[in-house]
Amino acid sequence: MGPEQIHTLTDLQAKLLCDQLREQIIDHVSRTGGHLASSLGVVEATVAVHRVFDLDTDRLVFDVGHQCYAHKILTQRGGQMDRLRKLGGLSGFPKPREHRADAFIAGHASNAVSVALGMARARTLNHEDYCVLAMLGDGAMTGGLAYEGLSDAGQSGEQLVVILNDNGMSITKNVGGVARHLAQQRLKPQYLQFKKVYRRITGTTAVGRGLYRFTHKTKQAVKDAVLHCSMFEDMGFTYLGPVDGHDVNYLTRLLRYARELNCPVLLHIKTVKGRGYPPAEKEPDRFHGVGPFRVEDGEPLSQGGESFSSVFGAAMCQLAREREDVCAITAAMPDGTGLVGFSKEFPSRFFDVGIAEGHAVSMAAGMAKQRIVPVAAIYSTFLQRAYDMLIHDVSIQGLHVVLGVDRAGLSGEDGETHHGVFDVAYLSSVPGMKIYCPSSFEELRAMLRYAVEKCRGPVAVRYPRGGEGEFSTLCGIEGASVIRPGTDVTIAAYGTMINEALAAARLLEQRGASAQVVKLNSVSPLDVDSLTACAQKTGALVVAEECVDAGSVGRRVAAEFALRGVAGVRLALINLGDRFVQHGTVAELRQLCGIDGASIARRTLEVMGRG
């Protein structure tokens, strides 16, 4: 269905289209996995937007973007949904390179209003004519950036429509029956039409404009006395709502009205996450992000096993049983970080601060200053937002804040906005930061305990999404450990990349090359002495990592070797280079990026002069 057809839909056809979209989304996600509940909740809002606006020209900015599946289908990508979140297939988030209607990349939260305001101001500066919309969920409103954008946008005077999808968080006060009645009257079509005509007539003359200002102030005084002013109106928005977010035809009329207002407008819609699919409505959190499942009952097709996140959560519970000063902090990810069990067993020591990673780290610093041991479990890609707090609030004072850096390395199907491939660089740059890299569940338990009980100052324990590989023993905590002897070349790695290094060593053995494998238990401080001794013994060193090149361990090793005047050692760095990595399974992406065992073996042979 093309844009022209969507624009000419009757009200009945619009309702039928919403039903069809839900069926398609449920069918596709049941086979590919993905973000289900959030996409089901905004079907009507998405259809209404497409009925009113031309998104090849008008700009729709999603916040986070995991609710964009209906939008993708309506922009003629429905035939590609079977490849959703698969290597070479559709992204699970808006991506401008996929389609003109994807106005902006969206993988992190709370930035949509800021981005949309930037587009609106660019429109004004360029003397162009198009509409700009931002669609954000109430979860994004737990991030401070959302309020920064709203505050500026409301005062800007720019034509901008913000659609606030409220599916659970109470944002506006319940001010009683009279207030609800007035709100309903303000949103009736006949009132909106009268208001539009009245504005047009009074805007033509100086007397009319004076009359409009007088009546507007009078109306505002009455409304403030009875209804109270919403915070959005305080910011400068024309506020519409709250309204039923599943009434596609009413939403269409309101958006048409909002489009004609030459000012910032906030449309507050109330929705049900998972709408139209009972299992998702019953358990919206579980169906926020899912793997393949049975449509009939919502049960997963395969049961997930133990993961680094679940092991971390269990280890945290054990530490909390032993120590009353241990607390857990997360930023809207209690399930993803494995802390649901902790939250139930120790509710008074569990803090979910919402999508506010900077606040989480600053709060942890305050707790540490007052003799609590805070452990903040945050995804690597989201911890990037708290870099300033790590330096200013934690490091300068040497506070004992423990970071559980989840999803370190390639995270898989969510793609470039979610890969944790920068933390090695940015955490290593923080003075005093210790960084431990467990390769197994047992090492995670041991390193977390060591970080809590033995360390002082800031410390991070970084671990990947999913389960452990063949290496499943406790090797060490600090420094470096030789886990496989060899005489011809040294391969160094850390975290679960040690499994790829071991695989490469076995392949090299088949080619008659003896590879020594060194596991870096920590990457800050870095055990350069051990690496130097190992490299000088074999004459060649390959450092294999699942991170970007800039700021990588390999780069630091190369710099140390140069500063120390280490001679006679051939050095090669294997990492993700200077690029962003698309979505796909971790195994596929490692092979694509040349950091899997076979690729490491080939590069090592080249270093040895046998390629």
MITOR-921305 format. One record per residue (C-alpha): residue number from 1; x, y, z. Coordinates in steps of 0.05 Angstrom, whole numbers, plus 5000, padded with zeros to 4 digits. Each point is the difference from the previous one (the first is absolute). Layout:
ATOM   vexkol     xx     yy     zz
ATOM      NUM      X      Y      Z
...
//
This chain:
ATOM   vexkol     xx     yy     zz
ATOM        1   5000   5000   5000
ATOM        2   5029   5067   4978
ATOM        3   4994   5068   5035
ATOM        4   4945   5023   4953
ATOM        5   4956   4941   5018
ATOM        6   5012   5011   5075
ATOM        7   4980   5073   4994
ATOM        8   4934   4982   4968
ATOM        9   4979   4945   5048
ATOM       10   4930   5004   5029
ATOM       11   4991   4994   5075
ATOM       12   4977   4928   4993
ATOM       13   5059   4983   4956
ATOM       14   5048   5031   5050
ATOM       15   4973   4955   5055
ATOM       16   5007   4939   4956
ATOM       17   5071   5020   4982
ATOM       18   5018   5003   5074
ATOM       19   4974   4929   5009
ATOM       20   5040   4976   4941
ATOM       21   5064   5033   5024
ATOM       22   4993   4967   5068
ATOM       23   4992   4932   4968
ATOM       24   5062   5011   4957
ATOM       25   5043   5025   5057
ATOM       26   4981   4941   5045
ATOM       27   5012   4951   4943
ATOM       28   5068   5028   4981
ATOM       29   5027   5011   5070
ATOM       30   4978   4930   5021
ATOM       31   5050   4974   4949
ATOM       32   5056   5050   5003
ATOM       33   4996   5026   5071
ATOM       34   5002   5075   5015
ATOM       35   4964   5055   5037
ATOM       36   4927   4979   5000
ATOM       37   4960   5033   5056
ATOM       38   5025   5071   4985
ATOM       39   4984   4994   4925
ATOM       40   4930   4973   5014
ATOM       41   4985   5058   5046
ATOM       42   5010   5054   4947
ATOM       43   4965   4970   4939
ATOM       44   4942   5049   5000
ATOM       45   5046   5059   5013
ATOM       46   5046   4979   4943
ATOM       47   4942   4992   4951
ATOM       48   4972   5067   5021
ATOM       49   5067   5034   4987
ATOM       50   5005   4968   4932
ATOM       51   4930   5022   4982
ATOM       52   5015   5072   5016
ATOM       53   5073   5010   4982
ATOM       54   5044   4985   4940
ATOM       55   5059   4967   5032
ATOM       56   5043   5003   4938
ATOM       57   5002   5075   5013
ATOM       58   4973   5011   5070
ATOM       59   5048   4975   5054
ATOM       60   4979   4949   5053
ATOM       61   5052   4989   5055
ATOM       62   4991   4939   5044
ATOM       63   5026   4997   5071
ATOM       64   5039   4934   5009
ATOM       65   4965   4975   4937
ATOM       66   4982   4929   5021
ATOM       67   4927   5018   4987
ATOM       68   5012   5012   4925
ATOM       69   4977   4933   4970
ATOM       70   4932   5026   4976
ATOM       71   5036   5060   4970
ATOM       72   5047   4953   4962
ATOM       73   4942   4961   4972
ATOM       74   4963   5063   4979
ATOM       75   5062   5024   4963
ATOM       76   4998   4940   4954
ATOM       77   5050   4957   5039
ATOM       78   4950   4948   5022
ATOM       79   5028   4950   4950
ATOM       80   5068   5004   5035
ATOM       81   4973   4988   5071
ATOM       82   5020   4927   4996
ATOM       83   5072   5024   5003
ATOM       84   4988   5046   5059
ATOM       85   5062   5007   5043
ATOM       86   5038   4949   4958
ATOM       87   5067   5010   4967
ATOM       88   4988   5041   4937
ATOM       89   4926   5008   5016
ATOM       90   4957   5054   5030
ATOM       91   5023   5034   5063
ATOM       92   4956   4998   5060
ATOM       93   5007   5075   5007
ATOM       94   4990   5059   4952
ATOM       95   5059   5006   4952
ATOM       96   5002   5057   4949
ATOM       97   5041   4957   4953
ATOM       98   4942   4951   4995
ATOM       99   4946   5050   4981
ATOM      100   4989   5074   4991
ATOM      101   4943   4997   5050
ATOM      102   5048   4981   5056
ATOM      103   5018   5071   5018
ATOM      104   5054   4985   5052
ATOM      105   5035   4940   5031
ATOM      106   4969   4982   5067
ATOM      107   5030   4949   5048
ATOM      108   5010   5039   5064
ATOM      109   4946   5036   5039
ATOM      110   4977   5071   5017
ATOM      111   5031   5038   4941
ATOM      112   4942   5003   4951
ATOM      113   4974   5069   5019
ATOM      114   5070   5030   4997
ATOM      115   5011   4969   4931
ATOM      116   4932   5021   4975
ATOM      117   5010   5071   5024
ATOM      118   5066   5002   4963
ATOM      119   4964   4979   4936
ATOM      120   4945   5052   5011
ATOM      121   5051   5055   5009
ATOM      122   5037   4977   4938
ATOM      123   4934   5004   4962
ATOM      124   4991   5072   5022
ATOM      125   5072   5019   4983
ATOM      126   4994   4967   4931
ATOM      127   4932   5033   4987
ATOM      128   4969   4932   4987
ATOM      129   4930   4973   5011
ATOM      130   4990   4933   5035
ATOM      131   4976   4974   5067
ATOM      132   5042   4970   5055
ATOM      133   4975   4949   5051
ATOM      134   5031   4964   5059
ATOM      135   4970   4937   5028
ATOM      136   5025   4982   5069
ATOM      137   4977   4952   5054
ATOM      138   4990   5017   5072
ATOM      139   5062   4957   5016
ATOM      140   5042   5051   4962
ATOM      141   4973   5052   5048
ATOM      142   5042   4970   5055
ATOM      143   5061   5027   4964
ATOM      144   5021   5072   5013
ATOM      145   5016   5013   4927
ATOM      146   4926   4995   4984
ATOM      147   4985   5059   5046
ATOM      148   5057   5041   4971
ATOM      149   4970   4990   4931
ATOM      150   4929   5014   5022
ATOM      151   5020   5063   5038
ATOM      152   5035   5029   4939
ATOM      153   4949   4976   4950
ATOM      154   4941   5030   5039
ATOM      155   5033   5069   5001
ATOM      156   5024   4996   4928
ATOM      157   4935   5019   4965
ATOM      158   5017   4948   4946
ATOM      159   4945   4960   4967
ATOM      160   5013   4932   5033
ATOM      161   4955   4943   5021
ATOM      162   5021   4955   5058
ATOM      163   4960   4936   5009
ATOM      164   5008   4975   5071
ATOM      165   4983   4927   5004
ATOM      166   4978   4988   5072
ATOM      167   4993   4925   5012
ATOM      168   5008   4996   5075
ATOM      169   5035   5058   5032
ATOM      170   4954   5053   5031
ATOM      171   5023   5067   4973
ATOM      172   4941   5046   5011
ATOM      173   4961   5008   5065
ATOM      174   4929   4974   5006
ATOM      175   4965   5064   5018
ATOM      176   4929   4975   5006
ATOM      177   4936   4997   4960
ATOM      178   4995   5073   4981
ATOM      179   5071   5001   4973
ATOM      180   4988   4936   4960
ATOM      181   4936   5030   4971
ATOM      182   5036   5063   4979
ATOM      183   5056   4960   4968
ATOM      184   4950   4960   4961
ATOM      185   4964   5063   4977
ATOM      186   5066   5032   4977
ATOM      187   5013   4940   4954
ATOM      188   4932   4995   4967
ATOM      189   5004   5008   4924
ATOM      190   4950   5057   4998
ATOM      191   5039   5039   5053
ATOM      192   5066   4989   4964
ATOM      193   4968   5022   4934
ATOM      194   4971   5063   5033
ATOM      195   5067   5015   5031
ATOM      196   5036   4993   4933
ATOM      197   4950   5046   4964
ATOM      198   5002   5050   5058
ATOM      199   5075   5005   4997
ATOM      200   4999   5011   4925
ATOM      201   4947   5055   5003
ATOM      202   5030   5038   5059
ATOM      203   5070   4996   4971
ATOM      204   4984   5042   4939
ATOM      205   4996   5069   5034
ATOM      206   5033   5036   5059
ATOM      207   4933   5006   5035
ATOM      208   4988   4925   4990
ATOM      209   5068   4982   5027
ATOM      210   4987   5043   5062
ATOM      211   4933   4966   5010
ATOM      212   5033   4932   4993
ATOM      213   5053   5017   5053
ATOM      214   4946   5024   5048
ATOM      215   4955   4939   4992
ATOM      216   5060   4953   5003
ATOM      217   5024   5029   5066
ATOM      218   4929   4997   5029
ATOM      219   4992   4928   4978
ATOM      220   5069   4982   5027
ATOM      221   4983   5031   5068
ATOM      222   4936   4959   5006
ATOM      223   5034   4936   4977
ATOM      224   5058   5010   5049
ATOM      225   4952   5010   5057
ATOM      226   4959   4937   4985
ATOM      227   5043   4953   4959
ATOM      228   5069   5020   5022
ATOM      229   5055   5010   4949
ATOM      230   5039   4939   4978
ATOM      231   5075   5003   5002
ATOM      232   5000   4996   4924
ATOM      233   4959   5064   4996
ATOM      234   5048   5032   5050
ATOM      235   5055   4983   4950
ATOM      236   4963   5034   4944
ATOM      237   4964   4942   4965
ATOM      238   4928   4999   4977
ATOM      239   4979   4938   5038
ATOM      240   4949   4951   4972
ATOM      241   4980   4942   5044
ATOM      242   5001   4952   5030
ATOM      243   4962   4962   4946
ATOM      244   4988   4927   4981
ATOM      245   5061   4979   4961
ATOM      246   4963   4942   4969
ATOM      247   4946   5042   4966
ATOM      248   5033   5007   4932
ATOM      249   4947   5046   4971
ATOM      250   4999   5049   5058
ATOM      251   5076   5001   5000
ATOM      252   4998   5016   4926
ATOM      253   4955   5060   5012
ATOM      254   5043   5026   5057
ATOM      255   5063   4994   4958
ATOM      256   4968   5037   4943
ATOM      257   4983   5056   5049
ATOM      258   5070   4998   5030
ATOM      259   5031   5004   4931
ATOM      260   4965   5066   4987
ATOM      261   5023   5033   5064
ATOM      262   5062   5041   4989
ATOM      263   5029   4986   5069
ATOM      264   5028   4943   5043
ATOM      265   4945   4949   5014
ATOM      266   5001   4941   5048
ATOM      267   4950   4945   4987
ATOM      268   4995   4955   5062
ATOM      269   4973   4931   4982
ATOM      270   4983   4943   5048
ATOM      271   5016   4931   4973
ATOM      272   5006   4928   5022
ATOM      273   5067   4967   4988
ATOM      274   4991   4935   4962
ATOM      275   4930   5021   4977
ATOM      276   4963   4946   4960
ATOM      277   5043   4941   5023
ATOM      278   4977   4974   5068
ATOM      279   5066   4968   5022
ATOM      280   5036   5067   4986
ATOM      281   4946   5040   5034
ATOM      282   5005   4955   5061
ATOM      283   5077   5002   5003
ATOM      284   5023   5062   4961
ATOM      285   5069   4999   5032
ATOM      286   5013   4928   4977
ATOM      287   4975   5016   4930
ATOM      288   5040   5065   4995
ATOM      289   5056   4962   4967
ATOM      290   4989   4927   4983
ATOM      291   5030   4943   4961
ATOM      292   4957   4956   4954
ATOM      293   4936   4976   5034
ATOM      294   4935   4961   4989
ATOM      295   4946   5047   4978
ATOM      296   4946   4958   5034
ATOM      297   5025   5011   5071
ATOM      298   5062   5044   4996
ATOM      299   5046   4946   5026
ATOM      300   5072   5004   4974
ATOM      301   5021   4949   4948
ATOM      302   5065   4987   5037
ATOM      303   5017   5009   5073
ATOM      304   5060   5043   5014
ATOM      305   5054   4972   5044
ATOM      306   5043   5033   5053
ATOM      307   5031   5065   4978
ATOM      308   5053   5048   5026
ATOM      309   4943   5047   5020
ATOM      310   4963   4946   5041
ATOM      311   5066   4978   5032
ATOM      312   5014   5073   5018
ATOM      313   4931   5007   5032
ATOM      314   5008   4937   5041
ATOM      315   5070   5021   5022
ATOM      316   4972   5067   5022
ATOM      317   4948   4966   5042
ATOM      318   5053   4959   5034
ATOM      319   5043   5061   5015
ATOM      320   4939   5037   5027
ATOM      321   4984   4942   5047
ATOM      322   5071   5005   5028
ATOM      323   5006   5076   5001
ATOM      324   4948   5050   5020
ATOM      325   5037   5057   4966
ATOM      326   4993   4972   4929
ATOM      327   4947   5033   4957
ATOM      328   4979   4990   4927
ATOM      329   4984   5055   4950
ATOM      330   4974   4994   4930
ATOM      331   4974   5047   4947
ATOM      332   4932   4972   4978
ATOM      333   5030   4931   4987
ATOM      334   4987   4956   5062
ATOM      335   4983   4940   4957
ATOM      336   5054   5009   4948
ATOM      337   5054   5008   5053
ATOM      338   4977   4939   5040
ATOM      339   4979   5041   5061
ATOM      340   4926   4980   5005
ATOM      341   5017   4949   5054
ATOM      342   5040   5051   5038
ATOM      343   4943   5050   4996
ATOM      344   4953   4950   5032
ATOM      345   5047   4974   5054
ATOM      346   5029   5068   5018
ATOM      347   4949   5053   4979
ATOM      348   5027   5053   5047
ATOM      349   5070   4993   4969
ATOM      350   4978   4999   4927
ATOM      351   4993   5064   4960
ATOM      352   4974   5004   4929
ATOM      353   5010   5073   4980
ATOM      354   4968   4996   4931
ATOM      355   5034   5019   4935
ATOM      356   5050   5045   5036
ATOM      357   5069   4969   4998
ATOM      358   5035   5065   5020
ATOM      359   4956   5006   5061
ATOM      360   5013   4927   5017
ATOM      361   5075   5011   5003
ATOM      362   4995   5066   5038
ATOM      363   4953   4968   5050
ATOM      364   5048   4942   5007
ATOM      365   5056   5050   5014
ATOM      366   4958   5032   5055
ATOM      367   4986   4932   5031
ATOM      368   5074   4981   4997
ATOM      369   5019   5065   5034
ATOM      370   4955   4980   5059
ATOM      371   5030   4930   5009
ATOM      372   4952   4959   4957
ATOM      373   5027   4953   4946
ATOM      374   4957   5015   4938
ATOM      375   5002   4952   4941
ATOM      376   4970   5033   4938
ATOM      377   4982   4950   4945
ATOM      378   4995   5038   4934
ATOM      379   5006   4979   4928
ATOM      380   5066   5020   4969
ATOM      381   4967   5040   4945
ATOM      382   4957   5040   5050
ATOM      383   5057   5011   5049
ATOM      384   5031   5045   4947
ATOM      385   4950   5053   5023
ATOM      386   5031   5002   5069
ATOM      387   5072   5012   4980
ATOM      388   5002   5070   5031
ATOM      389   4973   4973   5066
ATOM      390   5052   4944   5001
ATOM      391   5054   5053   4996
ATOM      392   4971   5057   5041
ATOM      393   4958   4965   5053
ATOM      394   5037   4934   5008
ATOM      395   5072   5002   4978
ATOM      396   5024   5067   5026
ATOM      397   4982   4979   5071
ATOM      398   5021   4928   4990
ATOM      399   4932   4974   5022
ATOM      400   4987   4926   5004
ATOM      401   4946   4992   4948
ATOM      402   4994   4932   4966
ATOM      403   4974   4996   4929
ATOM      404   4969   4938   4971
ATOM      405   5011   5015   4926
ATOM      406   4949   4955   4966
ATOM      407   4997   4987   4925
ATOM      408   5074   5014   4992
ATOM      409   5023   4984   4929
ATOM      410   4954   4984   4942
ATOM      411   4929   4995   5024
ATOM      412   4969   4967   4939
ATOM      413   4934   5016   4966
ATOM      414   4989   5070   5027
ATOM      415   5058   5026   4958
ATOM      416   5046   5060   5003
ATOM      417   4962   5041   5051
ATOM      418   5005   4943   5051
ATOM      419   5068   4968   4989
ATOM      420   5045   5011   5061
ATOM      421   5064   5012   4962
ATOM      422   5023   5067   5029
ATOM      423   5005   4986   5075
ATOM      424   5071   4972   4998
ATOM      425   5022   5068   4972
ATOM      426   4959   5047   5043
ATOM      427   5006   4961   5065
ATOM      428   5075   4993   4992
ATOM      429   5006   5076   4994
ATOM      430   4969   5011   5069
ATOM      431   5057   5009   5051
ATOM      432   5000   4946   5053
ATOM      433   4949   4956   4965
ATOM      434   5013   4925   5006
ATOM      435   4969   4957   4945
ATOM      436   4990   4925   5008
ATOM      437   4980   4955   4942
ATOM      438   4972   4933   5020
ATOM      439   5002   4945   4947
ATOM      440   4955   4952   5038
ATOM      441   4944   4999   5050
ATOM      442   5047   4979   5055
ATOM      443   5046   5058   4985
ATOM      444   4941   5048   5001
ATOM      445   4981   4977   5070
ATOM      446   5072   5006   5024
ATOM      447   5014   5067   4967
ATOM      448   4935   5031   5025
ATOM      449   5016   4978   5071
ATOM      450   5071   5026   4994
ATOM      451   4974   5067   4973
ATOM      452   4952   5007   5059
ATOM      453   5044   4974   5056
ATOM      454   5072   5013   4981
ATOM      455   5002   5061   4954
ATOM      456   5000   5073   5018
ATOM      457   4980   5055   4952
ATOM      458   4961   4990   4935
ATOM      459   4998   4930   4971
ATOM      460   4964   4970   4940
ATOM      461   4985   4927   4986
ATOM      462   4982   4994   4926
ATOM      463   4965   4939   4971
ATOM      464   4962   4983   4936
ATOM      465   4928   4983   4984
ATOM      466   4984   4926   5000
ATOM      467   5038   4940   5026
ATOM      468   5071   4977   5009
ATOM      469   5041   4961   4948
ATOM      470   5047   4942   5007
ATOM      471   5044   5036   5050
ATOM      472   4961   4992   5064
ATOM      473   5052   4999   5056
ATOM      474   5027   5050   5050
ATOM      475   5066   5024   4974
ATOM      476   5017   5062   5040
ATOM      477   4978   5068   5022
ATOM      478   5058   5048   4987
ATOM      479   5052   5003   4944
ATOM      480   5008   4949   4945
ATOM      481   5001   4924   4998
ATOM      482   5029   4952   4950
ATOM      483   4945   4949   4986
ATOM      484   5033   4964   4942
ATOM      485   5075   4992   4990
ATOM      486   5032   5013   4932
ATOM      487   5066   5019   4969
ATOM      488   4987   5034   4933
ATOM      489   4951   5056   5015
ATOM      490   4960   5030   5057
ATOM      491   4926   5015   4994
ATOM      492   4972   5045   5055
ATOM      493   4925   5010   5012
ATOM      494   4951   5014   5057
ATOM      495   4928   4986   5017
ATOM      496   4965   4948   4957
ATOM      497   5047   5017   4942
ATOM      498   5046   4951   5034
ATOM      499   4958   4945   4968
ATOM      500   5016   5027   4931
ATOM      501   5074   5004   5018
ATOM      502   5000   4927   5022
ATOM      503   4963   4980   4936
ATOM      504   5053   5037   4960
ATOM      505   5056   4964   5037
ATOM      506   4970   4933   4982
ATOM      507   4995   5019   4927
ATOM      508   5072   5025   5001
ATOM      509   5022   4934   5030
ATOM      510   4971   4965   4939
ATOM      511   5045   5044   4958
ATOM      512   5061   4982   5041
ATOM      513   5002   5064   5041
ATOM      514   5004   5001   5076
ATOM      515   4959   5057   5029
ATOM      516   5005   5023   5072
ATOM      517   4933   5028   5026
ATOM      518   5001   5054   5053
ATOM      519   4937   5020   5036
ATOM      520   4996   5071   5026
ATOM      521   4960   4997   5064
ATOM      522   5000   5075   5007
ATOM      523   5012   5053   4947
ATOM      524   5010   5058   5049
ATOM      525   5050   4997   5029
ATOM      526   5031   4963   4942
ATOM      527   5054   4947   5014
ATOM      528   5049   5024   4948
ATOM      529   5058   4965   5034
ATOM      530   4969   4931   4989
ATOM      531   4981   5016   4928
ATOM      532   5070   5025   4986
ATOM      533   5031   4936   5027
ATOM      534   4953   4956   4961
ATOM      535   5009   5039   4935
ATOM      536   5075   5000   5006
ATOM      537   4999   4925   5012
ATOM      538   4962   4985   4935
ATOM      539   5021   5060   4959
ATOM      540   4929   5018   4979
ATOM      541   4938   5026   5035
ATOM      542   4928   5004   4975
ATOM      543   4950   5038   5043
ATOM      544   4928   4979   4983
ATOM      545   4943   5043   5026
ATOM      546   4925   5012   4992
ATOM      547   5004   5075   5002
ATOM      548   5016   5060   4956
ATOM      549   5073   5012   4982
ATOM      550   5008   5069   5031
ATOM      551   5015   4992   5074
ATOM      552   5005   4924   4994
ATOM      553   5046   4957   5043
ATOM      554   5041   4985   4938
ATOM      555   5013   5074   4988
ATOM      556   5022   5009   5072
ATOM      557   5046   4940   4995
ATOM      558   5031   5028   4936
ATOM      559   5012   5067   5034
ATOM      560   5031   4966   5061
ATOM      561   5046   4958   4956
ATOM      562   5022   5062   4964
ATOM      563   5012   5038   5064
ATOM      564   5038   4942   5030
ATOM      565   5041   4988   4938
ATOM      566   4977   4928   4993
ATOM      567   5034   4974   4938
ATOM      568   4996   4937   4959
ATOM      569   4926   4989   5010
ATOM      570   4951   4999   4942
ATOM      571   4933   5030   5024
ATOM      572   4931   4996   4968
ATOM      573   4934   5027   5025
ATOM      574   4934   4965   4985
ATOM      575   4938   5040   5018
ATOM      576   4938   5033   4971
ATOM      577   5040   5057   4969
ATOM      578   4971   5070   4991
ATOM      579   4927   4984   4982
ATOM      580   4931   4985   5026
ATOM      581   4977   4927   4995
ATOM      582   4932   4981   4974
ATOM      583   4951   4952   5032
ATOM      584   5003   4924   4997
ATOM      585   5019   4943   5046
ATOM      586   5065   5008   5039
ATOM      587   5030   4941   4963
ATOM      588   4982   5030   4932
ATOM      589   5027   5068   5019
ATOM      590   5065   4973   5027
ATOM      591   5011   4964   4934
ATOM      592   4979   5061   4960
ATOM      593   5048   5044   5039
ATOM      594   5058   4951   4997
ATOM      595   5006   4987   5075
ATOM      596   4977   4927   5002
ATOM      597   5047   4943   5010
ATOM      598   5011   4986   4926
ATOM      599   5014   5073   4984
ATOM      600   5048   5006   5059
ATOM      601   5037   4938   4976
ATOM      602   5007   5028   4929
ATOM      603   5026   5067   5025
ATOM      604   5048   4966   5047
ATOM      605   5030   4959   4944
ATOM      606   5011   5065   4962
ATOM      607   5036   5030   5060
ATOM      608   5044   4938   5002
ATOM      609   5015   5006   4926
ATOM      610   4962   4936   4983
ATOM      611   4937   5031   4970
//
